[in-house]
Amino acid sequence: MNVSHVLVILEVITSILLIAGVVLQTPRATGLGGTLGGGGGFTGGYRTRRGLERQLYYTTWVLAAVFLIVSVANIYVSLHHVT
């Protein structure tokens, strides 16, 4: 197994976890009306994330960064033929 295969496997695993993280997040507002202030609340669509929701939010950002780094590394390896 060479570096390129490992990077592809890491990219697939990271992408699946990233998709799961995005799907599991709770929507802050219902549709465009809630985001623009039509949701009936004083603060529009904004609310504070707490507990597990906050952890999932930050984990999703970390997974996005890892996916970006692995993707760029995969491109670098494929262009420079690093084994």
Contact map, one row per residue, 1 for C-alpha under 8 A:
11101100000000000000000000000000000000000000000000000000000000000000000000000000000
11111100000000000000000000000000000000000000000000000000000000000000000000000000001
11111110000000000000000000000000000000000000000000000000000000000000000000001000011
01111111000000000000000000000000000000000000000000000000000000000000000001001100011
11111111100000000000000000000000000000000000000000000000000000000000000000000000000
11111111110000000000000000000000000000000000000000000000000000000000000000000000000
00111111111000000000000000000000000000000000000000000000000000000000011011000000000
00011111111100000000000000000000000000000000000000000000000000000000000001000000000
00001111111110000000000000000000000000000000000000000000000000000000000000000000000
00000111111111000000000000000000000000000000000000000000000000000000010000000000000
00000011111111100000000000000000000000000000000000000000000000000010011000000000000
00000001111111110000000000000000000000000000000000000000000000000000000000000000000
00000000111111111000000000000000000000000000000000000000000000000000000000000000000
00000000011111111100000000000000000000000000000000000000000000100110000000000000000
00000000001111111110000000000000000000000000000000000000000000000010000000000000000
00000000000111111111000000000000000000000000000000000000000000000000000000000000000
00000000000011111111100000000000000000000000000000000000000000100000000000000000000
00000000000001111111110000000000000000000000000000000000000100110000000000000000000
00000000000000111111111000000000000000000000000000000000000000000000000000000000000
00000000000000011111111100000000000000000000000000000000000000000000000000000000000
00000000000000001111111110000000000000000000000000000001101100000000000000000000000
00000000000000000111111110000000000000000000000000000000000100000000000000000000000
00000000000000000011111110000000000000000000000000000000000000000000000000000000000
00000000000000000001111111000000000000000000000000000000000000000000000000000000000
00000000000000000000111111100000000000000000000000001001100000000000000000000000000
00000000000000000000000111110000000000000000000000001000000000000000000000000000000
00000000000000000000000011111100000000000000000000000000000000000000000000000000000
00000000000000000000000001111100001000000000111000000000000000000000000000000000000
00000000000000000000000000111111011000100000110000000000000000000000000000000000000
00000000000000000000000000111111111000100000000000000000000000000000000000000000000
00000000000000000000000000001111111000000000000000000000000000000000000000000000000
00000000000000000000000000001111111100000000000000000000000000000000000000000000000
00000000000000000000000000000111111111100000000000000000000000000000000000000000000
00000000000000000000000000001111111111110001100000000000000000000000000000000000000
00000000000000000000000000011111111111100001110000000000000000000000000000000000000
00000000000000000000000000000001111111100001100000000000000000000000000000000000000
00000000000000000000000000000000111111111111100000000000000000000000000000000000000
00000000000000000000000000000000111111111001000000000000000000000000000000000000000
00000000000000000000000000001100111111111001100000000000000000000000000000000000000
00000000000000000000000000000000010011111101000000000000000000000000000000000000000
00000000000000000000000000000000000011111111100000000000000000000000000000000000000
00000000000000000000000000000000000010011111000000000000000000000000000000000000000
00000000000000000000000000000000000010001111111000000000000000000000000000000000000
00000000000000000000000000000000011111111111110000000000000000000000000000000000000
00000000000000000000000000011000011110101011111000000000000000000000000000000000000
00000000000000000000000000011000001000000011111100000000000000000000000000000000000
00000000000000000000000000010000000000000010111110000000000000000000000000000000000
00000000000000000000000000000000000000000000011111000000000000000000000000000000000
00000000000000000000000000000000000000000000001111101100000000000000000000000000000
00000000000000000000000000000000000000000000000111111100000000000000000000000000000
00000000000000000000000000000000000000000000000011111110000000000000000000000000000
00000000000000000000000000000000000000000000000001111111000000000000000000000000000
00000000000000000000000011000000000000000000000011111111100000000000000000000000000
00000000000000000000000000000000000000000000000011111111110000000000000000000000000
00000000000000000000000000000000000000000000000000111111111000000000000000000000000
00000000000000000000100010000000000000000000000000011111111100000000000000000000000
00000000000000000000100010000000000000000000000000001111111110000000000000000000000
00000000000000000000000000000000000000000000000000000111111111000000000000000000000
00000000000000000000100000000000000000000000000000000011111111100000000000000000000
00000000000000000100110000000000000000000000000000000001111111110000000000000000000
00000000000000000000000000000000000000000000000000000000111111111000000000000000000
00000000000000000000000000000000000000000000000000000000011111111100000000000000000
00000000000001001100000000000000000000000000000000000000001111111110000000000000000
00000000000000000100000000000000000000000000000000000000000111111111000000000000000
00000000000000000000000000000000000000000000000000000000000011111111100000000000000
00000000000001000000000000000000000000000000000000000000000001111111110000000000000
00000000001001100000000000000000000000000000000000000000000000111111111000000000000
00000000000000000000000000000000000000000000000000000000000000011111111100000000000
00000000000000000000000000000000000000000000000000000000000000001111111110000000000
00000010011000000000000000000000000000000000000000000000000000000111111111000000000
00000010001000000000000000000000000000000000000000000000000000000011111111100000000
00000000000000000000000000000000000000000000000000000000000000000001111111110000000
00000010000000000000000000000000000000000000000000000000000000000000111111111000000
00010011000000000000000000000000000000000000000000000000000000000000011111111100000
00000000000000000000000000000000000000000000000000000000000000000000001111111110000
00000000000000000000000000000000000000000000000000000000000000000000000111111111000
00110000000000000000000000000000000000000000000000000000000000000000000011111111111
00010000000000000000000000000000000000000000000000000000000000000000000001111111110
00000000000000000000000000000000000000000000000000000000000000000000000000111111100
00000000000000000000000000000000000000000000000000000000000000000000000000011111110
00000000000000000000000000000000000000000000000000000000000000000000000000001111111
00110000000000000000000000000000000000000000000000000000000000000000000000001101111
01110000000000000000000000000000000000000000000000000000000000000000000000001000111
